[in-house]
């Protein structure tokens, strides 16, 4: 385990909530980029949401996009700069709600980019509303009685939706424990390597916590992630297409 923060993390006082999983994901991405020696050629895109605070911590040329559009913008950047390492970093609400079309059609075109999606089950920055990934029975500010699948539909599981598509890589990791965090870092680096090999679209979903909007301490939120969230969202690699 690396105890020293990546040199690409300048950390002038990032404004995410205490315990938020975005900070862990931000570091994993920076570590993967540095391990590949791509600091000067890495161009990430971020959403107008909680994940955008990473621009205050990363020493990368980062592009902020309209809500739900980071994956589409990343695809455009990669086409214009094929030598760059390009990744879209966004939340579940952006990727699977307002940005559903961008996510799925970039996957259908097998764009040679990496999408890293934080799944914490709520719209974080706007106050904790129900997201496509909100669990059945989960209470949010817009579902105070708990999510009812008969009224609000089933939860959005990207592994089921994209598992049969012709993409290069699809994986899900959890940020609840050191062992799972290490695995998440391995998935992210693998996705970047696949992009470097020109294999196509890669998506890594990260199961994270939102202590503020879950109304839990970080410790209790991690326990909920293990005992409740991971019952619905299996972790592991779902698509791993080998290079021809």
N, C-alpha and C positions, 0 to 999 in steps of 0.2 A: 504494500500500500504506500502511495506517495503522500508524505506529510507536508511537503512544500507545495504551495499553490502554483498552478501553471503561470508562466511569465506573461501569458496572454490575458490574464485576469488582473486588471488594474485596480478594481474594487475601491472607488472613491466614496463609498457609502451607498451601496445598492439599497433600493427602497422596497424590497419585497417584505412581506410579513414574517415575523419570527416562526420558524419551523416549516415554511413553505418549501415545497419540493423543487421549485424552479431553480433555486441556488445550487442544488446538487446536480441537476441536469446541465446547467450552464458550465459547471466545472468539468463534467464528463465530456462535454462537447469540446471544450478547450484542450483537455488532455489528449483527446483523440486526434485533433488537428495537429497539435505539437508533435505527437508521436509519429506522424506521417511527414513532418517537416513542411507543412503546407500553410504556415501562418501568413505568409505574404500573398498567398493565392486563394485564401478562404474568403468567400463572400456569403454571409448568412443573411436571410431575410426573416423579419419578425413581424408579429401581428400587433395591432393596436389593442393590447390587453396586458395582463400581468407579465407575460413573458417579455414584453418590450423593455422592461427595466434592465434587462441584461445589457443593453447598449451602454449603460453606465459602468458596467463591469468588464466587458470585453474590449480588448484592444484590436478589434477587427473592423474593417469597413463594412458596417452593417446597414441594411436597407429596411426602413420601417414601411410597412404596406398598409393599405386599407384593410379593414376587418374582414378576415376570411380569405384574403388574396395572397398570402405569402408563398404558397406552393406554385401558383400561376406565375408570380413574379420571378420566383427562383427558376422556373422553366425557361422564361425569357432571358434571364441573365446567363444561364448555361448555354443557350443557343448562341448568344452574342459573345460569350467568353468560354469557349469549350475547354480551354486550358485551366480554368478555375475549378476549385472545389466548392460546390454550391449546396447549401442546405437551407430548408425552410424550418423555422422553429415556431410552433404555435400551439394553442390549446385545443381541447376537444370541442369546445363550442365553435371556434373558428373553423376547424378542419371538418367537422361533421355536421354543422348546422348551416350557417350562412355560406361556408366554403365547400359544401358537399360536392357541388359540380366541379369546382377546381380540383379537389382531391381526386375524385374518381376519374375525371377525364384526363388528367395528367398521368394517372396510372394506366388508363386504357391506351394512351399513346406511348406508354413506357418511357416517359421522359427520364433522361439520365441525371436525376437529382436525388437528394435524400430529404425526406420529410421526417421530422422528429416532433411527435405530438404528445403533449402532456395531458393525460386523462385523470382529472381530479373530480369528475362527476358534477361540476357546477360551472356556471359563468362566474368567475372569480371577481374581476375588476368592477363589474356593474352591480354587485351586491349579492351574489349567491343564488341566482335564479336556476331553475331546472334546465339541465342540458340534455342533449340526446343520450349521453352516457349515464345520467342519473339512475341510481338503482331503484328497482320496484320498492315502494314503501318509503323511500327516502324523502324526508321533509326538506323543502327549500322555501325561499321567500315567495316563490310563485307556485309552489305545490305544498301549502301548509298542512294539508291532510296526508301528505305522502304521495309519491307517484303511483298512479293507478294505470297499469298497462292497458286496461280495457277502455280507458278514456284518452290516455296520452301516448299510447303505443309502446312497443317493446324497446328496450335499450339498444343503442347503436353499438354493434360489435364489429370492429373493422376486420378482425380475423375471419369472421364468417362472410362478410361482404366482399372482401378483397382476396380471400384465400384461394379462390379458383381463377383469379385473373393472371394474365401473363406478365407478371412483374418480376424483378430480379430478387427482391428480398422483402420479407414481411415478418416482423418480430415484435414481441411485447415483453417488457421487463417491469419489475416493481422496484420502487425506491424506498422500501420499508426496512431494509436491513443491509449491513455491510456486504454480505454475500450476494444479495440481489443487486445491489448498486454496482458491484464489480462486474456482474454479468451484463448489466445495462451498458456499462462502458465498453465491454467487448462487442456487444451488438452494434453500438454506434460506430465504433472503429471498423467493423466488418462492412457496414453499409457504405462508409466512405471509401473503403478499398474497392468495393464493387463499382462505385461510381468511377474511380480512377481507371478501372478495367473496361469501362464503357458498357457495363452489363444492363443498365436501365434503372427503372424506378425502384427506390427502396423506401420503406416506411418503418420506423421504429416507434412504437407507442410506449410511453412510460406511465405506469400507474403511480400517481402521486397523491399527496395530501393537501388539503386547504383548511388548516386549523381554524382560521378566522371565520369562514363561511360554514364550516361544519360545527362550529361552536364547541370545539374540543381542544384540549392541550395537544401539542405535537406528539407526545408519547401515546395518548389515547387515540389520536388520529392514525398513527402507524398501526396500532393494534386493530382498529376498525378496518384498515386497508387489508390486513392479513385475514381477519375473520369474516369480513363481509364482502368487500370489493372483489377479492380474489376468488370467491365462490362463483362469481359471474364472469370474470375475465381471466381466462387461462393464460399463464405466462409461458414463453418459449418461442421457438422459431417455427413459423407456419409455412413460409415459402422461402426456399434457398436454392434458386436456380443456378446451376453451375455454368461457368463460362464455357462456350463451345471451343 
